[in-house]
Amino acid sequence: MKFHTLKKTNIRISEIGLGTNAVGGHNLFESLNEQDGKELVTTALDLGITFIDTADIYGKGRSEEIVGDVLKNYRREDFVLATKAAKRWFEDGTVTVDNHPKYLRQAFENSLNRLQLDYVDLYYLHFPDNETPLVESIGELSRLKEEGKIGAIGISNVTLDQLIEANMHNDISVLQSPYNMLNRSAEQDLLPYCIKNDISFIPYGPLSYGLLGGKYTKDFKLGAGDWRVSNPLFHGELFEQTLVKVEALKEVAAEKQITLPNLALAWLLAQDGVDAVIPGGKHKSQVAINVEATDVLLTNEDLMKIEGIL
């Protein structure tokens, strides 16, 4: 496993991480098996993945509880835990976004309890609420960092202007944002800003929510309750065009004797500014495959061939 250091910190992370929205994320996925989730996290750690990513909204706290139950079996220095807050849920099922400093502190303490940890290595503001000044929200996270409860501050799902505001005092170490072979919008402004301002970029959705798994055909239809139904890549002519690209990428992967998902992960890791990828999964077998991406070396010829396809 290769490792990188989060910008502005001494925190070393495995370049292949683990996203855990499908670990207890019952509000995001149907029919999740919690034992499978525990085995997923355990397998990741046993295979050398040290960077575990979760959020309080995944399963409305349940993902953090399951991840915490697994992590207590490992030495604290053997993993780096990232979690997030901003989504606030209520007993009636309502979910809002809240960036108020008082709420963020409360949410952080709740996460700490669910995770059974004394501190969190990386803590993200998950979503902007478009009301609270971001400098105030990040200011509260900075206070938690000063108190030794947070190792590094991250932010997610923001525009360039919002990122600039949040980083006013150079507090942001990590940006987590959508980025993959099929969605390269981050290259327009977010990624260049991160490179220039010493911020680690951690893509989410590195496999384009299953499209870069290479298993879908033209007749694939999302279920009515599938959260991906709003993604245009899964519909109509764009979906068909995407499948053509995927088939061409599969040929590149076959030439290198690797899987398409590992080609997609290695491609991301070859981009300037990207320090880690955090593919998720529901079964431990997926982690065993994803971890092999750390050994994939893409040549300039490979990258040019991929660029031509994309």
C-alpha positions as CSV (number, residue, x, y, z in Angstrom):
1,M,0.0,0.0,0.0
2,K,1.2,3.5,-0.8
3,F,0.7,6.4,1.6
4,H,0.4,10.2,1.3
5,T,0.3,12.9,3.9
6,L,-2.8,15.2,4.1
7,K,-1.8,18.7,3.3
8,K,-0.9,21.1,6.2
9,T,-0.7,18.1,8.5
10,N,1.5,15.1,9.5
11,I,-1.4,12.7,9.0
12,R,-0.5,9.8,6.7
13,I,-3.3,8.1,4.9
14,S,-3.4,5.0,2.6
15,E,-4.0,6.2,-0.9
16,I,-6.8,3.6,-1.2
17,G,-9.3,4.4,1.5
18,L,-12.8,3.1,2.3
19,G,-16.1,4.9,2.0
20,T,-18.7,3.6,4.4
21,N,-22.0,5.0,3.3
22,A,-23.2,1.5,2.6
23,V,-22.1,0.4,6.1
24,G,-25.3,0.9,8.1
25,G,-26.5,3.6,5.6
26,H,-30.1,2.3,5.6
27,N,-31.4,5.7,4.6
28,L,-29.3,5.5,1.4
29,F,-29.5,1.8,0.4
30,E,-32.1,-0.9,0.7
31,S,-31.6,-4.3,2.3
32,L,-28.1,-3.6,3.8
33,N,-26.6,-6.4,5.9
34,E,-24.8,-5.0,8.9
35,Q,-22.6,-8.0,9.4
36,D,-21.4,-7.5,5.8
37,G,-20.7,-3.9,6.7
38,K,-18.5,-5.0,9.7
39,E,-16.7,-7.5,7.5
40,L,-16.1,-4.8,4.9
41,V,-14.4,-2.5,7.3
42,T,-12.4,-5.3,9.0
43,T,-11.2,-6.6,5.7
44,A,-10.1,-3.1,4.6
45,L,-8.0,-2.6,7.7
46,D,-6.5,-6.1,7.5
47,L,-5.5,-5.5,3.9
48,G,-3.6,-2.3,4.7
49,I,-6.2,0.4,4.2
50,T,-5.8,2.9,7.0
51,F,-8.1,5.7,5.8
52,I,-11.8,5.1,6.8
53,D,-14.4,7.7,5.7
54,T,-17.9,8.0,7.2
55,A,-20.5,10.6,8.1
56,D,-23.1,11.1,10.7
57,I,-26.0,11.2,8.2
58,Y,-25.1,7.7,6.8
59,G,-27.8,5.6,8.5
60,K,-28.5,8.7,10.7
61,G,-25.6,7.7,13.0
62,R,-25.7,3.9,12.4
63,S,-22.6,3.9,10.1
64,E,-20.5,5.6,12.7
65,E,-21.7,3.1,15.3
66,I,-20.8,0.1,13.2
67,V,-17.5,1.6,12.2
68,G,-16.7,2.4,15.8
69,D,-17.5,-1.2,16.9
70,V,-14.9,-2.5,14.4
71,L,-12.3,0.2,15.1
72,K,-12.2,-0.6,18.9
73,N,-10.5,-3.9,17.9
74,Y,-7.5,-2.0,16.4
75,R,-4.8,0.2,17.8
76,R,-5.6,3.9,17.5
77,E,-2.4,4.6,15.5
78,D,-3.3,2.0,12.9
79,F,-6.2,4.0,11.3
80,V,-7.2,7.5,10.2
81,L,-10.9,8.2,10.7
82,A,-12.8,10.9,8.8
83,T,-16.4,11.8,9.5
84,K,-18.7,14.7,8.6
85,A,-21.5,16.8,9.9
86,A,-24.1,19.4,8.7
87,K,-27.1,17.2,7.9
88,R,-29.5,17.4,10.9
89,W,-32.3,14.9,11.3
90,F,-35.4,14.9,13.4
91,E,-37.7,12.3,14.8
92,D,-40.4,13.1,12.2
93,G,-38.0,12.1,9.4
94,T,-37.2,15.7,8.5
95,V,-33.6,16.3,7.4
96,T,-32.1,19.9,7.2
97,V,-28.6,21.3,6.7
98,D,-27.2,23.2,9.7
99,N,-23.8,24.9,9.8
100,H,-24.4,26.9,13.0
101,P,-21.3,26.6,15.2
102,K,-23.3,25.4,18.2
103,Y,-24.9,22.6,16.2
104,L,-21.6,21.5,14.7
105,R,-20.0,21.2,18.1
106,Q,-23.0,19.1,19.3
107,A,-22.9,17.0,16.2
108,F,-19.2,16.4,16.6
109,E,-19.6,15.2,20.2
110,N,-22.4,12.9,19.1
111,S,-20.2,11.4,16.4
112,L,-17.3,11.0,18.9
113,N,-19.6,9.0,21.2
114,R,-20.9,6.8,18.4
115,L,-17.4,6.1,17.1
116,Q,-16.1,5.4,20.7
117,L,-13.1,7.6,20.0
118,D,-11.3,10.4,21.9
119,Y,-10.6,12.4,18.7
120,V,-11.3,12.4,15.0
121,D,-8.4,12.6,12.6
122,L,-10.3,14.5,9.9
123,Y,-13.6,16.3,10.3
124,Y,-15.6,17.7,7.4
125,L,-18.3,20.3,7.0
126,H,-20.4,18.0,4.9
127,F,-22.7,20.5,3.1
128,P,-23.1,24.3,3.2
129,D,-26.4,25.5,4.5
130,N,-26.1,28.7,2.4
131,E,-27.1,30.8,5.5
132,T,-24.4,30.5,8.1
133,P,-21.2,32.3,7.1
134,L,-18.7,29.6,6.3
135,V,-15.9,31.4,8.2
136,E,-18.0,31.0,11.4
137,S,-18.6,27.3,10.8
138,I,-14.9,26.6,10.0
139,G,-14.0,28.8,13.0
140,E,-15.8,26.4,15.3
141,L,-14.0,23.4,13.8
142,S,-10.8,25.3,14.3
143,R,-11.6,25.6,18.0
144,L,-12.2,21.9,18.2
145,K,-8.9,21.4,16.5
146,E,-7.2,23.6,19.0
147,E,-8.8,21.5,21.8
148,G,-7.1,18.4,20.3
149,K,-10.4,16.8,19.2
150,I,-9.8,17.2,15.5
151,G,-6.6,16.5,13.6
152,A,-7.5,18.2,10.3
153,I,-10.4,20.2,8.9
154,G,-12.1,19.3,5.6
155,I,-15.1,20.6,3.6
156,S,-17.3,18.9,1.0
157,N,-19.9,19.7,-1.6
158,V,-18.9,23.4,-2.1
159,T,-18.5,25.7,-5.0
160,L,-15.1,27.5,-5.6
161,D,-16.4,30.7,-4.0
162,Q,-17.6,28.8,-1.0
163,L,-14.2,27.0,-0.7
164,I,-12.4,30.3,-0.9
165,E,-14.5,31.7,1.9
166,A,-14.1,28.6,4.1
167,N,-10.3,28.7,3.6
168,M,-10.1,32.4,4.4
169,H,-7.7,31.7,7.3
170,N,-6.0,28.7,5.5
171,D,-7.7,26.2,7.8
172,I,-8.8,23.7,5.2
173,S,-6.6,20.7,4.6
174,V,-9.0,18.6,2.5
175,L,-11.7,19.1,-0.1
176,Q,-14.0,16.1,-0.8
177,S,-15.9,16.6,-4.0
178,P,-17.3,14.5,-6.9
179,Y,-14.6,13.5,-9.4
180,N,-14.2,10.5,-11.7
181,M,-13.5,9.6,-15.3
182,L,-17.1,10.4,-16.3
183,N,-17.5,13.6,-14.2
184,R,-14.5,15.8,-14.6
185,S,-16.1,19.1,-13.6
186,A,-13.7,19.5,-10.7
187,E,-10.8,20.0,-13.1
188,Q,-12.3,23.4,-14.1
189,D,-11.7,25.3,-10.8
190,L,-11.8,23.2,-7.6
191,L,-8.8,21.0,-8.3
192,P,-6.6,23.9,-9.5
193,Y,-7.4,25.9,-6.4
194,C,-6.6,22.9,-4.2
195,I,-3.2,22.4,-5.9
196,K,-2.4,26.1,-5.6
197,N,-3.5,26.4,-2.0
198,D,-2.0,23.2,-0.5
199,I,-5.3,21.3,0.0
200,S,-5.7,17.6,-0.5
201,F,-8.4,16.6,-3.0
202,I,-10.3,13.5,-2.1
203,P,-12.7,12.5,-4.8
204,Y,-16.0,10.8,-3.9
205,G,-18.0,8.7,-6.3
206,P,-14.6,7.5,-7.9
207,L,-16.4,4.7,-9.7
208,S,-19.3,6.9,-10.9
209,Y,-21.8,5.2,-8.6
210,G,-21.3,1.8,-10.3
211,L,-21.0,2.9,-13.9
212,L,-17.2,2.3,-13.8
213,G,-17.8,-1.2,-12.4
214,G,-18.4,-2.2,-16.0
215,K,-21.4,-4.4,-15.3
216,Y,-24.3,-2.4,-16.7
217,T,-26.0,-2.9,-20.1
218,K,-28.4,-0.8,-22.1
219,D,-31.4,-2.4,-20.5
220,F,-30.3,-1.5,-17.0
221,K,-32.9,0.5,-15.1
222,L,-32.6,2.1,-11.7
223,G,-35.2,1.1,-9.1
224,A,-37.7,3.8,-8.1
225,G,-36.1,4.3,-4.7
226,D,-32.6,4.4,-5.9
227,W,-30.9,7.7,-5.0
228,R,-29.0,7.7,-8.3
229,V,-32.2,8.3,-10.2
230,S,-31.4,12.0,-10.4
231,N,-28.0,11.5,-12.0
232,P,-28.3,12.2,-15.8
233,L,-25.5,9.7,-16.6
234,F,-28.0,6.9,-15.9
235,H,-30.7,8.1,-18.4
236,G,-31.4,8.2,-22.1
237,E,-28.8,8.9,-24.8
238,L,-26.2,10.0,-22.3
239,F,-26.4,6.7,-20.6
240,E,-25.9,4.9,-23.9
241,Q,-22.9,7.2,-24.8
242,T,-21.5,6.5,-21.3
243,L,-21.7,2.7,-21.9
244,V,-19.7,3.1,-25.1
245,K,-16.9,4.9,-23.2
246,V,-17.1,2.2,-20.5
247,E,-16.6,-0.6,-23.1
248,A,-13.6,1.2,-24.5
249,L,-12.1,1.6,-21.0
250,K,-12.7,-2.1,-20.3
251,E,-10.4,-2.8,-23.3
252,V,-7.7,-0.7,-21.8
253,A,-8.1,-2.5,-18.5
254,A,-7.9,-5.9,-20.2
255,E,-4.7,-4.9,-22.0
256,K,-3.1,-4.1,-18.6
257,Q,-4.7,-7.2,-17.1
258,I,-6.5,-5.3,-14.4
259,T,-10.2,-4.6,-13.6
260,L,-12.0,-1.6,-14.9
261,P,-12.6,-0.3,-11.3
262,N,-8.9,-0.4,-10.6
263,L,-8.2,1.4,-13.9
264,A,-10.6,4.1,-12.7
265,L,-9.0,4.4,-9.3
266,A,-5.5,4.4,-10.6
267,W,-6.5,7.1,-13.1
268,L,-7.7,9.3,-10.3
269,L,-4.5,8.7,-8.3
270,A,-2.5,9.8,-11.3
271,Q,-4.1,13.3,-11.3
272,D,-2.2,16.1,-9.6
273,G,-3.7,17.1,-6.3
274,V,-5.5,13.8,-5.6
275,D,-4.0,12.2,-2.5
276,A,-6.4,9.3,-1.9
277,V,-9.6,7.6,-3.3
278,I,-12.4,6.3,-1.1
279,P,-14.4,3.6,-3.0
280,G,-17.2,2.1,-1.0
281,G,-18.8,-1.3,-1.2
282,K,-21.2,-3.7,0.5
283,H,-19.1,-6.8,0.5
284,K,-15.6,-7.6,1.6
285,S,-14.7,-9.1,-1.8
286,Q,-15.0,-5.6,-3.3
287,V,-12.3,-4.2,-0.9
288,A,-10.0,-7.1,-1.8
289,I,-10.3,-6.0,-5.5
290,N,-10.1,-2.3,-4.9
291,V,-6.9,-2.5,-2.8
292,E,-5.0,-3.8,-5.8
293,A,-5.3,-0.4,-7.5
294,T,-2.4,0.8,-5.4
295,D,-0.1,-1.4,-7.5
296,V,-1.4,-0.1,-10.9
297,L,1.1,2.1,-12.8
298,L,-0.4,4.1,-15.7
299,T,2.1,5.2,-18.3
300,N,1.9,8.4,-20.3
301,E,0.7,6.3,-23.2
302,D,-2.1,4.8,-21.0
303,L,-3.2,8.2,-19.9
304,M,-3.3,9.6,-23.4
305,K,-5.3,6.5,-24.6
306,I,-7.8,7.1,-21.7
307,E,-8.0,10.8,-22.5
308,G,-8.9,10.0,-26.1
309,I,-11.7,7.7,-24.9
310,L,-13.1,10.2,-22.4
